Amino acid sequence: MNASHTSQKDYRVSLEAFEGPLDLLLFLVRRAEVDLQDIPIAELTDQYLEVLRHTQRDDVDIEQAGEFLVMAATLIEIKSRSIAPPEAASSEDGGEDASGDPRDELIRQLLAYQRIRAAGDAMNSQRHEFGSRIGLRIGCERGTLPVLPEGHELDDVHAMDLADAYERIAAAIDFARLGDHVVELDDTPIALYEQDLLDRLVRRGGRALTLQDAFAGQQPVQRVGMFLAVLELVRRFEVRFEQDDRGPIRLVLREEDTEEG
């Protein structure tokens, strides 16, 4: 994978086509047909920078561009550490052992992102498959196969589009056969769920609480409230979450909060 032998047309891709810098890196690795565990960091860095150089600046969001530039700086640092002599790298690290592969952290992030991307693709495929099955089942029951509309971007959907979609669905479903359906309402404030979770973490004396244990013994509607409380506490940096590879998600009270408690 030599950047100098690649035509500039290969680099004319839109950053908007990628979810973030890791998505772009994964695309470059796959295009080069190399293993993630053995990525050629020098060539990968050159191609990543070429993509940024040939991107139309007027079409890039400033916040999005910042994320890509931070990754560019990281790649340049890893590249310089990879090609520097061992003694030079050791002196830059203050005399510490520089025998570790500088690519390790980047490879770990790419492997984690690849798993998340694969899971997202699988869920998206299941969503389309489920939607197709529902459409076919409704069509068979009604004697006609409904024409499912093409997908829309959320920003382009108007309220009348939603009303039209509801009318089409309602016309294809026999509500009399569905029976009664009761929607359970939980009016418990999210703040109470937050306080309950904080109290449980304080009583554990710094020990982690798995997400499964946090939901144990609760009704589905209560789990929704607890999940929203977890997101809010993580956003406010009162609780952090940990996960080893594909293991369970663990919730931990931050040390400063433990000392105050």
N, C-alpha and C positions, 0 to 999 in steps of 0.2 A: 504494500500500500504506500506508494510514493506520491506525495502531493505534487511534485514537480512534473510527473507524467500524467496528471489528471487534468482534463480540459476544464476551463472555467465554467462551462455550461453545467458541469456536474455540481457546482457550488451554488448555482442560482436557485436556491430554495428559499421559501418564506419561513421566517421564524414562527409566524402564526400557525404553521402546520404542526408545530411541536408544543407539547405541554410544558416544556421547560428545558433547561440545559442538559439534564440527564436523559431526556427523551431524544435530544439531538445527538448526544454522545452514543446512545444505544443504536440509533440509526446508522451512524458512521461505522460503528463496530460491525454491525450486521452487513453493511455494504462491503466491508473489507473481508468478510467471511473469515474472521479470526475468533478464537476463543476468548471469552471475557477474562479468563485467568491469565492470559498471555498477551494482553493488548500492547501493541507497539506505541508507547506513549509519545515518542517524538513525532511520528507520522500523524497520530491522532490529534495531537495539539496543532500541528500545521494545518490540517484539514479543517479543524474546528475554527481556527482563526480566519481561514479563507472564507468560510461560510459567513462569518460576521462582516468581513470586508465587502462582500458582494451583496449584502442585504440592503434593500432600499431604506435609508434612514427615516424617510418621511412616513413610512408605513409601520414603524415599530413603536410600541408603547414604551415610554420611558422606564416605568417600573419593570416591565418585562425585560427590556434591554439591560437593566442593571443586573438582573439575575444571570444573564448570559455572560456579562463582562466579569462578574465575580468568578464564575467557573473558568473563564479564560485565564484570569490571573492565577487560579489554582493549578490549571494545567501547565502554565509556563513555569511555575515553581517546581512542580513534580518533574517536568522535563529537565530543568536545570540540575536538580538533585540526581536525576538518573544518569546524566552524562558527565557530572563532575567527578573528579578522582576521589577515592575513598577518604584520603587524608584531608582534602578540601572540605568535603561534606562533614567530616568529624569536627573540623575547626569551626565551621559555621554553627554546629549544634552545641558548641561549648565543650567539646571534648567527649561528648556522649557517644555511645556506640551507634554508628550509622549503618549497620549491616542490614537493617530491615529494608524491605522493598518499599520505596516511596509511593508505589502504585496501590498498595494494599487497601488504604482507606477508600480510594476512588473505586476500586474493584468491588469492595463491600457495598458501597452505595449503588453501583450499577446492578449488582446481583439482586439487591433488595428491591430496586425499582423494577427490574425485569419480572420479579415474582408478582409485584403489585400490578404491573401492566398486564401480565398474563391473566391474573385473577379478574381484572376489570374487563378484559376482552371476553373471558368466559361468561361473566355475568351479563354482558351486553348480548352475547349470542343466545343465552338462555332467555333474556327478555324478548328478543325477536321471535324465538321459537314458541314461547308461551303466548305471545300476542297472536301468532299465526294459528296456534291450536284453538285459542278462544274464538277467533274469527271463524274458523272452520266449524267449530261446534255450534256456534250461534247460527251460522248459515244452514247447517244441516237441520237444526230444529225448526227454522223458519221456512225451509225449502228453497232458500236463495243464499248465495254467497255474497256477503257485503264487500264492497270495494274499500279496502283500508286506505286512508289518506297517507300521502308521503309525510315524512317527519319534518318538523319545522324547528328553526332555532327559537329558543325561548324569547329572545328580544324581539322577534318578528311576529309573535303570536298576539293577536288582538282578542279582546274580551268576546267579540262576536264569533271568533274562530272557536273558542271554547264552548260557546252556546251551541253552535252548529254541531260540534263534535258530540256534545251531550245528547242532542236531539237524535243523531244517527244511532248512538248506542242505545238510547231509550227505545227507539223504534225497533231495534233488533232483539230486545230482551223482553221476555214475558215475565213481568214483575210478579204476577199472581202465582207463578210456580216457585218463586224464590222464598215465599213466606215472610214472616216478620224478622226484621233485623234491628237489633238494639245497639246503638253506639254508646259505649260507656264513656262517661265524661269524668275527668279528673281535674278538679279545680284547686288542687294543692299547689301553692306557690312553689316555684322552682327554688326559691331561697330556703325553704324548709328541707328540700332534698339535699341542697348543698350543705346545710348545717348538720344534717344527719350523717352525711358521708364524712365530713370533717371530724365529727365526734368519734366515729368509728375508727378513723385513722389515728386520732390522738390516743385513744384507748389501746391501740396496738403497739404503742411505744416505738414507732419508727419502722415497724415491720410492714411489708407491702401487703396490699389487699388486691386479690385478683378481680378482674371485671366480672367474672362469673360469680364469685362470692358476693360481690356488691349487689347483684341482681337476684341472688338466691331468695326464695320464699316470697317474691313479689308478683303481683298480677302484671299482665302485659302492659296495661296503661301506666302502672307505677314504674315499670322498667323504662318506659319512654321518659318519664320525669327524671329518673335517676341518671339516664344517659345524658340528657340535656344539662343536668347539674354537673356531671363530670366534664363536659365540654366547656362549661362556663368557668369552672375552677381551674382547668388547665389553661384557658385563655388568660385568666388573671394571675397566673404563675403561683397559685396557692398549692396546687397539686401537680405532680409530674407523673408521666407514665413511662414504663420500661417494658421492653420485650426482647427476648433472646430468640433470634431467628424467627421460627414460626411458633414459638411457645405462647403461653397465655399472656395477655396484657395485664401488667401489675400497676396498681396505683400507689403512689408514695407521697406522704406529706412532706413538703419541702422543709429543710432543716430549720430555717429561720422561724417557720410557723410552729415547728415542734418545740423550739426553745421558748417561744412566747406562750405556748400552751402549758 
